[in-house]
Amino acid sequence: MNVQNDVRVTIRVDKDLKDRAESLFYRLGMNMTTALNVFLRKAVDEEAIPFVVGAKSAVFGNGYTPADITSVFDAAVRDGVAEKQRKGSPVARYDAASKRAYLENADGTREYVNA
């Protein structure tokens, strides 16, 4: 990430949630900034809210770069989407053109949220 392109984003969250999130991210080998950047990149790439990554199966620790973490996260999301599609479950997506969320069914049809 180019420091010259960085912008500060301020969000308000419950203190307990923030503390618990920081603890989780630490166990995953990242800080809050890295975790939020991973989330935002994945959401934009997938045009949807990405899947949850659980700490119980985390393999990260010291020495992993943000690129390492993003790569593993990307693979996990792709695997999760493929598994949902294999089972015939709908996958959450986002239509940037119409700025609406939808579920994509196994047959390719879309069910828009709040249509």
C-alpha positions in Angstrom: 0.0 0.0 0.0 1.4 3.4 -0.9 1.5 5.6 2.2 0.8 8.7 0.0 -2.6 7.1 -0.9 -3.5 6.2 2.7 -6.5 8.0 4.3 -7.6 7.9 7.9 -11.0 6.3 8.5 -12.7 6.7 11.9 -15.3 4.3 13.1 -17.2 3.9 16.4 -17.5 0.5 18.0 -18.3 -0.8 21.4 -15.1 -1.0 23.5 -15.7 -4.7 24.4 -16.1 -5.5 20.7 -12.9 -3.6 19.8 -10.9 -5.4 22.6 -12.2 -8.8 21.5 -11.5 -8.0 17.8 -8.0 -6.9 18.6 -7.4 -10.1 20.6 -8.7 -12.2 17.7 -6.6 -10.3 15.1 -3.5 -10.7 17.2 -4.1 -14.5 17.3 -4.4 -14.3 13.5 -1.0 -12.4 13.3 -2.4 -9.0 12.3 -3.5 -5.7 13.8 -6.8 -3.9 13.4 -5.7 -1.9 10.4 -4.4 -5.0 8.5 -7.6 -6.9 9.4 -9.9 -4.1 8.2 -7.8 -3.7 5.0 -8.1 -7.4 4.3 -11.8 -7.2 4.8 -12.3 -4.2 2.6 -10.1 -5.6 -0.2 -12.0 -9.0 -0.1 -15.4 -7.3 -0.1 -14.5 -5.2 -3.1 -12.9 -8.1 -4.9 -16.0 -10.3 -4.3 -18.5 -7.5 -4.6 -20.0 -9.0 -1.4 -19.5 -9.3 2.3 -16.7 -11.9 2.6 -16.9 -15.1 4.6 -15.9 -15.2 8.3 -12.4 -16.4 9.1 -12.2 -18.3 12.4 -9.3 -18.1 14.8 -9.6 -21.7 15.8 -8.1 -22.9 12.5 -5.7 -20.0 12.0 -2.2 -20.8 10.9 -0.8 -17.3 11.2 1.8 -16.1 13.6 4.7 -13.7 13.7 6.6 -13.4 10.4 3.6 -13.5 8.1 3.2 -10.5 5.8 -0.1 -8.9 5.0 0.3 -10.4 1.5 0.6 -13.9 3.0 -2.5 -13.4 5.1 -4.5 -12.0 2.1 -3.4 -14.9 -0.1 -4.6 -17.5 2.4 -7.8 -15.5 3.1 -8.5 -15.3 -0.7 -8.1 -19.0 -1.0 -10.4 -19.6 2.0 -13.1 -17.4 0.5 -12.8 -19.0 -2.9 -13.1 -22.5 -1.3 -16.1 -21.3 0.7 -17.9 -20.0 -2.3 -17.1 -23.1 -4.3 -18.4 -25.3 -1.5 -21.6 -23.3 -1.3 -22.1 -23.5 -5.1 -21.3 -27.3 -5.0 -24.0 -27.8 -2.4 -26.4 -25.6 -4.4 -26.6 -22.9 -1.7 -27.0 -19.3 -2.8 -23.9 -17.0 -2.6 -24.2 -13.4 -1.5 -23.0 -10.9 -4.1 -23.2 -7.2 -4.9 -24.2 -5.6 -8.2 -22.1 -2.5 -8.4 -24.1 -1.2 -11.4 -27.4 -1.1 -9.6 -25.8 -0.8 -6.1 -27.9 -3.6 -4.7 -27.0 -6.8 -2.9 -28.4 -10.1 -4.2 -28.2 -13.9 -3.7 -26.9 -15.8 -6.6 -28.5 -19.2 -6.9 -26.8 -22.3 -8.2 -28.6 -22.0 -11.5 -27.3 -18.4 -11.9 -30.5 -16.6 -11.1 -30.4 -13.6 -8.8 -32.6 -12.7 -5.9 -32.1 -9.0 -5.0 -32.3 -7.9 -1.4 -35.1 -5.4 -0.8 -36.2 -5.6 -4.5 
